[in-house]
Amino acid sequence: MNEIVETFRSSQNSLLLALDGHDSDAIFQASKELSGAAVKLRTLEASDVDSSLRPLMSEVDELMQASIYRLRFLRDHSSTRLQLLSGWRANQADTYSNPGRGR
């Protein structure tokens, strides 16, 4: 049981490092590993979890929250970059049709 929780924590940490590195391949691989670890973690019953694992589970929760914040930041950052690349200006985005040409 401890091994399952430790594997999940390690996978979560790997995802966090990949997110910090802004490496899409590493993020994808870490996400796959985390998914597999989450499947194994779901096999545990709450009553089976030893109380000595609670600090580790608390650490895992903090890592998950940190990953969520980084994912939100990356989403917002990517959205902003896409808007800038597409010519987004104050409630108007440049597209293939130019309103000044009457199209």
C-alpha positions as CSV (number, residue, x, y, z in Angstrom):
1,M,0.0,0.0,0.0
2,N,2.8,2.4,0.9
3,E,4.4,1.7,-2.5
4,I,1.2,2.6,-4.3
5,V,0.9,5.9,-2.5
6,E,4.7,6.6,-3.0
7,T,4.4,5.9,-6.8
8,F,1.5,8.3,-7.0
9,R,3.5,11.0,-5.2
10,S,6.5,10.4,-7.4
11,S,4.3,10.6,-10.5
12,Q,2.7,13.8,-9.3
13,N,6.1,15.2,-8.6
14,S,7.3,14.3,-12.2
15,L,4.3,16.1,-13.6
16,L,5.0,19.2,-11.6
17,L,8.6,19.2,-12.8
18,A,7.5,18.8,-16.4
19,L,5.0,21.6,-16.0
20,D,7.7,23.9,-14.6
21,G,9.9,23.0,-17.6
22,H,7.2,23.8,-20.1
23,D,8.1,20.6,-21.9
24,S,5.1,19.2,-23.7
25,D,6.6,15.8,-24.3
26,A,7.6,15.5,-20.6
27,I,4.1,16.7,-19.6
28,F,2.5,14.1,-21.8
29,Q,4.7,11.3,-20.4
30,A,4.2,12.4,-16.8
31,S,0.5,12.6,-17.3
32,K,0.4,9.0,-18.6
33,E,2.4,7.8,-15.6
34,L,0.2,9.7,-13.2
35,S,-2.9,8.2,-14.8
36,G,-1.5,4.7,-14.2
37,A,-0.6,5.5,-10.6
38,A,-4.1,7.0,-10.1
39,V,-5.7,3.8,-11.3
40,K,-3.7,1.8,-8.8
41,L,-4.5,4.3,-6.0
42,R,-8.2,3.8,-6.7
43,T,-7.9,0.2,-5.8
44,L,-7.2,1.1,-2.1
45,E,-10.0,1.3,0.3
46,A,-10.0,4.3,2.7
47,S,-10.2,1.9,5.6
48,D,-7.1,0.1,4.4
49,V,-4.9,3.3,4.4
50,D,-2.6,3.2,7.4
51,S,-2.6,6.4,9.5
52,S,1.2,6.6,9.0
53,L,0.5,7.5,5.3
54,R,-1.5,10.6,6.1
55,P,1.4,13.0,6.0
56,L,2.4,11.5,2.6
57,M,-1.2,11.9,1.4
58,S,-1.2,15.5,2.6
59,E,2.0,16.1,0.5
60,V,0.4,14.5,-2.5
61,D,-2.6,16.8,-2.1
62,E,-0.3,19.8,-2.0
63,L,1.5,18.6,-5.2
64,M,-1.8,18.2,-6.9
65,Q,-2.9,21.7,-6.0
66,A,0.5,23.0,-7.3
67,S,0.0,21.2,-10.6
68,I,-3.5,22.6,-10.9
69,Y,-2.2,26.2,-10.5
70,R,0.5,25.6,-13.0
71,L,-1.9,24.1,-15.5
72,R,-4.2,27.1,-15.2
73,F,-1.2,29.4,-15.7
74,L,-0.1,27.6,-18.8
75,R,-3.7,27.6,-20.2
76,D,-4.0,31.3,-19.6
77,H,-0.5,32.0,-21.0
78,S,-1.3,29.9,-24.1
79,S,-4.6,31.6,-24.6
80,T,-3.0,35.0,-24.4
81,R,-0.3,34.0,-26.9
82,L,-2.8,32.7,-29.3
83,Q,-4.8,35.9,-29.1
84,L,-1.7,38.0,-29.7
85,L,-0.7,35.8,-32.7
86,S,-4.2,36.1,-34.2
87,G,-4.1,39.9,-34.0
88,W,-6.6,40.2,-31.1
89,R,-7.3,43.8,-30.3
90,A,-9.9,45.4,-27.9
91,N,-12.9,43.2,-28.7
92,Q,-11.8,42.5,-32.2
93,A,-9.6,39.9,-33.8
94,D,-8.1,40.0,-37.2
95,T,-9.3,37.2,-39.4
96,Y,-9.2,36.4,-43.0
97,S,-11.9,39.0,-43.7
98,N,-11.0,42.6,-43.1
99,P,-14.0,44.7,-42.0
100,G,-12.3,47.8,-43.6
101,R,-12.6,46.2,-47.0
102,G,-16.3,45.6,-46.7
103,R,-16.2,41.9,-46.3
